[in-house]
């Protein structure tokens, strides 16, 4: 019977599954498939599992519950296997890699850090003050120069300067946060964000990270929206 696979753990992980609900419209009980020193947490499925809110929530709750009791390799939403035998074969074939990954993640959780410009007005004003070419273009426009190329030139110059300054700020924030992490991965920012960073943070550094978050937020002021989320299952650091 097809299985939905949530996580991989060591065989001695408590894997307390009572009270947890699996994915699917009629969830089957969660159970484990074990091969040697490794176990996979699974549930039987009789339908294609799609990323509906209820199933995404169930998937995440399983990961977070397991993570509270010990190290796990959390699988991203949507992993399935045709049967128990296939899962056992995968565990056996990749045992060394999985055990090494579990050792690497021991005692850690993932934190996400994102930052965006809450209000670009002060930054734009600062650019007009700091960059002579931008200031000159802006003055010509304000004085009534009707050259149609002026707004475009000013917009391109300011956009380039905004990007450069945000990249510098992202690098500074990353440098300030790296001492609290065992590993990190910078993602391409999306939307209005200029920083999208994942940190693998040891348990003993999490309180210090929260203190650093507050210090950085105070230093950035209201112009920058600095957002932390975690502790989370370390999806980013599982391959």
Buried (B, 14 or more C-beta within 10 A) or exposed (E): EBBBBBBBBBEEBEBEBEEBBBBBEEBBEBBBBBBEBBBBBBBBBEEEBEEEEEBBEBBBBBBBBBBEEBBBBBBEBBBBBEEBEBBBEBBEEBBEEBBEBBEBBEEBBBBBBBBBBBEBEEBBEEBBEEBEEBBEBBEBBEEEEEEEEBEEBBEEBBEEBBEEBBEEBBEEBBEBBEEBBBBBEEEEBEEEBBBBBBBBBBEEBBEEBBEBBEEBBEEBEEEBBBEBEBBBBBBBBBE
